[in-house]
Amino acid sequence: MNRRIRWPGWVLIILIAVTLFFISGVSVGSSSQTALIVKKEADHELKETLLHDKQYLAQKDSKVVNSLDRNEKYIALTFDDGPNSNVTPQVLKALAEYNVKATFFMLASQARANPSMAKEVAMAGHEIGNHTNLHQNLVKLDTYDIEEEISESARNIEEASGQYPMMTRPPYGIFDKRVEETATALGTSLILWSVDSMDWKTRNAKMIKEEILNSITPGAIVLMHDIHQATADALPELLTVLIKDGYQFVTVSEILSLPVDLGAGPYYKVKY
């Protein structure tokens, strides 16, 4: 005669709980995996959209470059580490007085801290580049963090200034193959310089002016910083002399499309 097994009540409760836990775990795991796939697809779509937009802007800028006289003496002035609430307005004032356009490689942290100044730079017709977020040495970061540092800072700079930075200047001018490959994948150009004003070291207006004038040549990209008072102080006399010597001022994206005298020195661009 068959005997019916009677399970104690507490055993049945445990079995039911385990069953429900297993079912809910599978459901949550499946939902999490689906959400992760959706996020990756959205990120990919966003990057493709940004790259398309940047390529359109590059084609648009090329029309301006083609209008330049390739026989003229062009140079590009660049300013790093800003915007600074005290120095940047003085730099903008000097540039406006001499009708000079420049390129500002902004730190995203500074652009977020001074959004009105970032917008003022863009509204004045200057070009804006990316100098990362906190001026970290990119070579010391892993590949994922390099991508995040460049892409996130670019988005923050655009949000603050209204202009998307199509070029990146690696902090300290240091980069390696990983940084180069990441920049290429993100559709951004790596930009260095050919004339260092040494303003970060001397902090002296006269020495800054002399350093630039002693090294300048057609096709040069000049490194300065709109965070040092001496840099702003040096600009009026510097611009006066350069204009008298026949130099014209363009943005970095413009000058990179022109034939460059070998004397201009080393700077770097990743084509995309």
C-alpha positions as CSV (number, residue, x, y, z in Angstrom):
1,M,0.0,0.0,0.0
2,N,1.4,3.4,-1.1
3,R,2.0,5.9,1.5
4,R,1.6,9.5,0.8
5,I,4.6,11.6,1.9
6,R,3.7,14.5,4.0
7,W,6.2,17.3,3.9
8,P,6.5,19.5,7.0
9,G,5.1,23.0,6.4
10,W,8.5,24.7,6.8
11,V,10.1,22.6,4.1
12,L,7.3,23.5,1.6
13,I,7.9,27.2,2.4
14,I,11.6,26.9,1.7
15,L,11.0,25.1,-1.6
16,I,8.6,27.7,-2.7
17,A,11.0,30.5,-1.8
18,V,13.9,28.9,-3.6
19,T,11.7,28.4,-6.7
20,L,10.6,32.0,-6.7
21,F,14.1,33.3,-6.1
22,F,15.4,31.3,-9.1
23,I,12.6,32.5,-11.4
24,S,13.1,36.2,-10.4
25,G,16.9,35.9,-10.7
26,V,16.6,34.6,-14.3
27,S,14.2,37.4,-15.1
28,V,16.5,40.1,-13.6
29,G,19.5,38.7,-15.3
30,S,17.8,38.7,-18.6
31,S,16.5,42.2,-18.1
32,S,20.0,43.5,-17.1
33,Q,21.6,41.9,-20.1
34,T,18.9,43.4,-22.4
35,A,19.5,46.8,-20.9
36,L,23.2,46.5,-21.4
37,I,22.8,45.6,-25.0
38,V,20.4,48.6,-25.5
39,K,22.9,50.9,-23.8
40,K,25.8,49.7,-26.0
41,E,23.7,50.2,-29.1
42,A,22.7,53.7,-28.0
43,D,26.3,54.6,-27.3
44,H,27.4,53.4,-30.7
45,E,24.6,55.3,-32.4
46,L,25.6,58.5,-30.5
47,K,29.3,58.2,-31.5
48,E,28.3,57.6,-35.1
49,T,26.1,60.7,-35.0
50,L,28.9,62.8,-33.5
51,L,31.4,61.6,-36.0
52,H,29.0,62.3,-38.9
53,D,28.5,65.9,-37.6
54,K,32.2,66.5,-37.1
55,Q,33.0,65.2,-40.7
56,Y,30.3,67.7,-42.0
57,L,31.9,70.5,-40.0
58,A,35.4,69.6,-41.4
59,Q,34.0,69.7,-45.0
60,K,32.4,73.1,-44.2
61,D,35.7,74.4,-42.8
62,S,37.7,73.2,-45.8
63,K,35.8,75.8,-47.9
64,V,37.2,78.6,-45.7
65,V,40.7,77.1,-45.9
66,N,40.6,76.9,-49.7
67,S,40.0,80.7,-49.8
68,L,43.4,81.4,-48.1
69,D,46.3,82.7,-50.2
70,R,48.9,80.0,-49.9
71,N,51.7,82.5,-50.6
72,E,51.0,84.6,-47.4
73,K,52.7,84.3,-44.0
74,Y,50.2,82.5,-41.8
75,I,50.6,81.5,-38.2
76,A,48.2,80.1,-35.6
77,L,48.1,81.4,-32.0
78,T,46.8,78.9,-29.4
79,F,45.9,79.3,-25.8
80,D,45.7,76.3,-23.3
81,D,44.3,75.6,-19.9
82,G,41.5,78.2,-19.9
83,P,39.0,79.7,-19.8
84,N,40.2,81.8,-16.9
85,S,37.8,84.4,-15.5
86,N,40.6,87.0,-15.1
87,V,43.1,86.5,-17.9
88,T,40.9,85.2,-20.8
89,P,38.9,88.4,-21.1
90,Q,42.2,90.4,-21.4
91,V,43.4,88.0,-24.1
92,L,40.1,88.3,-26.0
93,K,40.2,92.1,-25.8
94,A,43.8,92.2,-27.3
95,L,42.8,89.7,-30.1
96,A,39.7,91.8,-30.9
97,E,41.7,95.0,-31.1
98,Y,44.1,93.5,-33.6
99,N,41.4,91.6,-35.5
100,V,43.1,88.2,-34.7
101,K,41.5,84.8,-34.6
102,A,43.0,82.1,-32.4
103,T,42.4,78.6,-31.2
104,F,41.7,77.9,-27.5
105,F,42.4,74.4,-26.2
106,M,40.1,74.4,-23.1
107,L,40.1,72.2,-20.1
108,A,36.5,70.9,-19.6
109,S,36.8,71.5,-15.8
110,Q,37.6,75.2,-16.6
111,A,34.8,75.5,-19.2
112,R,32.3,74.1,-16.7
113,A,33.5,76.5,-14.1
114,N,33.4,79.5,-16.5
115,P,30.6,78.7,-19.0
116,S,29.9,82.4,-19.8
117,M,33.6,82.9,-20.7
118,A,33.7,79.7,-22.8
119,K,30.7,81.0,-24.7
120,E,32.3,84.4,-25.1
121,V,35.4,82.8,-26.8
122,A,33.1,81.0,-29.2
123,M,31.0,84.0,-30.0
124,A,34.1,86.1,-30.7
125,G,34.7,83.7,-33.6
126,H,37.6,81.8,-32.2
127,E,38.2,78.1,-32.6
128,I,37.9,75.8,-29.6
129,G,39.9,72.6,-29.0
130,N,39.9,69.9,-26.3
131,H,42.6,69.8,-23.7
132,T,40.9,67.1,-21.7
133,N,39.2,67.5,-18.3
134,L,41.8,67.8,-15.6
135,H,45.1,67.9,-17.6
136,Q,46.0,64.3,-16.8
137,N,48.9,62.6,-18.6
138,L,46.9,60.4,-21.0
139,V,49.7,57.8,-21.3
140,K,49.3,56.9,-17.7
141,L,45.6,56.0,-18.2
142,D,44.2,52.7,-19.5
143,T,42.6,52.7,-22.9
144,Y,39.0,52.9,-21.6
145,D,39.9,55.9,-19.5
146,I,41.6,57.6,-22.4
147,E,38.5,57.3,-24.5
148,E,36.3,58.5,-21.6
149,E,38.7,61.5,-20.9
150,I,38.6,62.7,-24.5
151,S,35.0,62.1,-25.3
152,E,33.5,63.2,-22.0
153,S,35.6,66.4,-21.9
154,A,34.6,67.2,-25.5
155,R,30.9,66.9,-24.6
156,N,31.4,69.1,-21.6
157,I,33.2,71.8,-23.5
158,E,30.5,71.8,-26.2
159,E,27.8,72.1,-23.5
160,A,29.7,75.1,-21.9
161,S,30.7,76.9,-25.1
162,G,28.2,75.8,-27.7
163,Q,31.0,74.7,-30.0
164,Y,32.1,71.0,-30.4
165,P,36.0,70.7,-30.2
166,M,37.2,68.8,-33.3
167,M,40.8,68.7,-32.1
168,T,42.6,67.5,-29.0
169,R,45.8,68.7,-27.5
170,P,47.2,66.0,-25.2
171,P,48.4,67.5,-21.8
172,Y,52.1,68.1,-21.8
173,G,52.2,67.2,-25.5
174,I,52.6,63.5,-24.4
175,F,50.9,60.7,-26.3
176,D,51.5,57.1,-27.3
177,K,50.1,54.6,-29.8
178,R,47.0,54.0,-27.7
179,V,46.2,57.7,-27.4
180,E,46.7,58.1,-31.2
181,E,44.5,55.1,-32.0
182,T,41.8,56.2,-29.6
183,A,41.8,59.7,-31.0
184,T,41.5,58.3,-34.5
185,A,38.5,56.1,-33.4
186,L,36.8,59.2,-31.9
187,G,37.4,61.2,-35.1
188,T,39.6,63.9,-33.4
189,S,42.9,65.3,-34.4
190,L,45.9,65.4,-32.0
191,I,47.5,68.8,-32.1
192,L,50.9,69.8,-30.7
193,W,52.8,73.0,-31.5
194,S,56.0,74.3,-33.1
195,V,56.8,77.4,-31.1
196,D,56.6,77.3,-27.3
197,S,56.3,80.8,-25.8
198,M,57.6,79.4,-22.4
199,D,55.0,81.5,-20.7
200,W,54.3,78.7,-18.3
201,K,58.0,78.9,-17.2
202,T,59.1,82.5,-17.4
203,R,55.8,84.3,-16.4
204,N,57.5,87.4,-17.9
205,A,55.8,89.5,-20.7
206,K,59.1,90.6,-22.3
207,M,60.6,87.1,-22.3
208,I,57.4,85.6,-23.8
209,K,57.5,88.1,-26.7
210,E,61.2,87.6,-27.3
211,E,60.8,83.8,-27.2
212,I,58.1,83.8,-29.9
213,L,59.7,86.4,-32.1
214,N,63.0,84.5,-32.1
215,S,61.3,81.2,-33.1
216,I,58.5,82.3,-35.4
217,T,58.3,81.2,-39.0
218,P,55.4,80.9,-41.5
219,G,53.2,77.9,-40.8
220,A,54.0,78.0,-37.0
221,I,51.6,76.9,-34.3
222,V,52.4,79.0,-31.2
223,L,51.7,77.6,-27.7
224,M,50.5,80.1,-25.0
225,H,48.3,79.8,-21.9
226,D,45.3,82.1,-21.1
227,I,45.8,81.6,-17.4
228,H,49.0,83.7,-16.9
229,Q,48.8,87.5,-16.6
230,A,52.1,87.9,-18.3
231,T,50.7,86.2,-21.4
232,A,47.9,88.8,-21.7
233,D,50.4,91.6,-21.0
234,A,52.7,90.4,-23.8
235,L,50.0,90.2,-26.5
236,P,49.7,93.9,-27.6
237,E,53.4,94.4,-28.4
238,L,53.7,90.9,-29.8
239,L,50.8,91.3,-32.2
240,T,52.0,94.7,-33.3
241,V,55.4,93.3,-34.3
242,L,54.0,90.2,-36.0
243,I,51.6,92.2,-38.0
244,K,54.3,94.7,-39.0
245,D,56.4,91.7,-40.1
246,G,53.6,90.6,-42.5
247,Y,52.2,87.7,-40.5
248,Q,48.5,86.9,-40.7
249,F,46.6,84.9,-38.1
250,V,44.4,81.8,-38.7
251,T,43.1,79.0,-36.7
252,V,44.8,75.6,-36.3
253,S,42.4,73.8,-38.5
254,E,43.1,76.3,-41.3
255,I,46.8,76.3,-41.0
256,L,47.0,72.5,-41.1
257,S,45.6,72.5,-44.6
258,L,48.3,74.8,-45.9
259,P,51.8,73.8,-47.2
260,V,54.2,74.3,-44.3
261,D,57.8,75.4,-44.4
262,L,60.0,72.8,-42.8
263,G,61.3,75.5,-40.5
264,A,57.9,75.6,-38.8
265,G,58.9,72.6,-36.6
266,P,57.1,69.6,-35.2
267,Y,53.4,69.4,-34.7
268,Y,51.1,66.5,-35.1
269,K,47.8,65.7,-36.7
270,V,45.8,62.5,-36.9
271,K,43.8,62.5,-40.1
272,Y,40.2,61.2,-40.2
